[in-house]
Amino acid sequence: MMSFLQLHIDLTSLLWLLPVCFMFHDFEEILTVEAWGKKRGQSVTSSVSPALRKRIAPMMGVTTRNFAMDVLFVYILIVGVTFVAVFLEFYWPYLAVLAVFLLHVFTHLAQTIVLKLFTPGVVTAVLIAFPYSLYAFYRLLHDGVVSEADMGWSLLLMLILTPPLVWGLMKKRTRHKQSQE
């Protein structure tokens, strides 16, 4: 199977598959998040601790439009780091984003397990994001495009940049929710 994939997917295609896989995954979320939040939001927020409730409440009322705007911001970032990887052969930002994409799978699985119900995005996280991410890491290492040191530096980059980006998106949602009330 691996040799078939290596034979039929060149490096450039492999790299550009990240924005494609991201959009397939996020289309699932975009199409389901508002209706899911309306249907399940109250039961989800009432089943968690007060501290967590304050953090997730703004997400339960997100509209399709607002969620799609968040996705657009992330998509532009993903296309940008893919462009840098493909045309400048600088892979650290790409690897950092790829690591976030892989770890994001586990947030979907955890949400589904903890809440004991289907959550938006879990299907494509498991069927698209997980296999693509693992294969991309394997392939980049196997083909010698990146080293283990590159992966380490990109993980450090991810740990530094992801919290402020997530905080900014969450803050934006909270502000938007408060302005609607």
C-alpha positions as CSV (number, residue, x, y, z in Angstrom):
1,M,0.0,0.0,0.0
2,M,2.8,2.4,0.9
3,S,4.7,1.7,-2.3
4,F,1.5,2.3,-4.3
5,L,1.0,5.7,-2.6
6,Q,4.6,6.7,-3.1
7,L,4.4,5.7,-6.7
8,H,1.3,7.7,-7.4
9,I,1.5,10.7,-5.1
10,D,4.5,13.0,-5.7
11,L,5.8,15.3,-3.0
12,T,4.1,18.5,-4.4
13,S,0.7,16.7,-4.5
14,L,1.2,15.3,-1.0
15,L,1.9,18.8,0.3
16,W,-1.1,20.3,-1.4
17,L,-3.4,17.6,-0.1
18,L,-3.2,19.3,3.3
19,P,-5.5,22.2,2.3
20,V,-7.7,19.7,0.4
21,C,-8.1,17.4,3.4
22,F,-8.6,20.3,5.7
23,M,-11.5,21.6,3.6
24,F,-13.2,18.2,3.4
25,H,-12.9,17.9,7.2
26,D,-14.1,21.4,7.8
27,F,-17.0,21.1,5.3
28,E,-18.4,18.4,7.6
29,E,-18.1,20.8,10.5
30,I,-19.4,23.9,8.6
31,L,-22.5,21.9,7.4
32,T,-23.4,20.5,10.9
33,V,-22.1,22.8,13.6
34,E,-24.9,25.3,13.9
35,A,-27.7,22.7,13.9
36,W,-25.8,20.5,16.2
37,G,-25.2,23.4,18.6
38,K,-28.9,24.3,18.6
39,K,-29.9,20.7,19.2
40,R,-27.2,19.6,21.7
41,G,-25.8,22.9,23.1
42,Q,-27.9,23.1,26.2
43,S,-27.4,19.5,27.2
44,V,-23.6,19.7,26.5
45,T,-23.1,22.9,28.5
46,S,-25.2,21.6,31.4
47,S,-23.1,18.4,31.6
48,V,-19.7,20.1,32.1
49,S,-18.1,22.0,35.0
50,P,-18.9,25.7,35.4
51,A,-15.4,26.7,34.4
52,L,-15.6,24.7,31.2
53,R,-19.1,25.8,30.6
54,K,-18.0,29.4,30.4
55,R,-15.4,28.5,27.7
56,I,-17.6,26.3,25.5
57,A,-20.8,28.3,25.7
58,P,-19.8,30.7,22.9
59,M,-19.1,27.7,20.7
60,M,-22.5,26.2,21.2
61,G,-24.2,29.2,19.6
62,V,-21.9,29.7,16.7
63,T,-23.6,30.3,13.4
64,T,-22.6,28.6,10.1
65,R,-21.5,31.9,8.8
66,N,-19.3,32.8,11.8
67,F,-17.8,29.3,11.9
68,A,-17.1,29.5,8.1
69,M,-15.2,32.8,8.7
70,D,-13.0,31.1,11.3
71,V,-12.4,28.3,8.9
72,L,-11.5,30.7,6.1
73,F,-8.9,32.3,8.4
74,V,-7.3,28.9,9.2
75,Y,-7.6,27.9,5.5
76,I,-5.6,30.9,4.4
77,L,-3.0,30.1,7.0
78,I,-2.8,26.5,5.7
79,V,-2.5,27.5,2.1
80,G,0.2,30.0,3.1
81,V,2.3,27.4,4.9
82,T,1.8,24.9,2.1
83,F,2.9,27.6,-0.4
84,V,6.1,28.2,1.6
85,A,6.8,24.4,1.8
86,V,6.2,23.8,-1.9
87,F,7.9,26.9,-3.4
88,L,10.5,27.8,-0.7
89,E,11.2,24.3,0.6
90,F,10.9,25.6,4.2
91,Y,8.9,23.0,6.0
92,W,8.7,23.9,9.7
93,P,5.5,25.9,9.5
94,Y,3.9,23.2,7.4
95,L,5.0,20.5,9.9
96,A,3.6,22.6,12.7
97,V,0.2,23.0,11.0
98,L,0.2,19.3,10.1
99,A,0.8,18.4,13.7
100,V,-2.1,20.5,14.8
101,F,-4.2,18.8,12.1
102,L,-3.3,15.4,13.5
103,L,-3.8,16.4,17.1
104,H,-7.2,17.9,16.2
105,V,-8.3,14.4,15.4
106,F,-8.0,13.5,19.1
107,T,-10.0,16.5,20.2
108,H,-12.9,15.2,18.0
109,L,-12.5,11.7,19.4
110,A,-12.3,13.0,23.0
111,Q,-15.4,15.2,22.5
112,T,-17.3,12.2,21.1
113,I,-16.2,9.9,23.9
114,V,-16.7,12.4,26.8
115,L,-20.1,13.6,25.6
116,K,-21.2,10.2,24.5
117,L,-22.6,11.5,21.3
118,F,-21.8,12.3,17.7
119,T,-19.9,15.6,17.4
120,P,-19.4,17.6,14.2
121,G,-16.2,16.7,12.3
122,V,-15.5,13.3,14.0
123,V,-16.2,11.3,10.8
124,T,-13.8,13.1,8.5
125,A,-11.3,13.5,11.4
126,V,-11.0,9.8,11.6
127,L,-11.4,8.9,7.9
128,I,-9.5,11.8,6.3
129,A,-7.4,13.9,8.7
130,F,-5.9,11.0,10.7
131,P,-4.7,8.8,7.8
132,Y,-3.5,11.8,5.7
133,S,-1.5,13.3,8.6
134,L,0.2,10.0,9.5
135,Y,1.0,9.3,5.9
136,A,2.3,12.8,5.3
137,F,4.6,12.7,8.3
138,Y,5.8,9.2,7.3
139,R,6.4,10.2,3.7
140,L,8.3,13.5,4.5
141,L,10.6,11.6,6.9
142,H,11.0,8.5,4.7
143,D,11.8,10.6,1.6
144,G,14.4,12.6,3.6
145,V,12.5,15.9,2.9
146,V,12.6,16.7,6.6
147,S,14.6,15.4,9.5
148,E,13.6,14.4,13.0
149,A,15.2,17.7,14.2
150,D,12.9,19.6,11.8
151,M,10.0,17.8,13.3
152,G,11.1,18.8,16.8
153,W,11.6,22.4,15.9
154,S,8.2,22.5,14.1
155,L,6.5,21.0,17.2
156,L,8.1,23.8,19.3
157,L,6.8,26.3,16.8
158,M,3.4,24.7,17.1
159,L,3.5,24.9,20.9
160,I,4.4,28.6,20.8
161,L,2.0,29.7,18.1
162,T,-1.1,27.6,18.6
163,P,-2.3,28.9,22.0
164,P,-2.4,32.6,20.9
165,L,-4.2,31.7,17.7
166,V,-6.8,29.5,19.5
167,W,-7.2,32.2,22.2
168,G,-7.7,34.8,19.5
169,L,-10.4,32.8,17.8
170,M,-12.1,32.0,21.1
171,K,-12.0,35.7,22.1
172,K,-13.5,36.7,18.8
173,R,-16.4,34.3,19.3
174,T,-17.0,35.5,22.8
175,R,-17.0,39.1,21.7
176,H,-19.4,38.3,18.8
177,K,-21.7,36.3,21.1
178,Q,-21.8,39.2,23.6
179,S,-22.5,41.8,20.9
180,Q,-25.5,39.7,19.8
181,E,-27.0,39.6,23.2
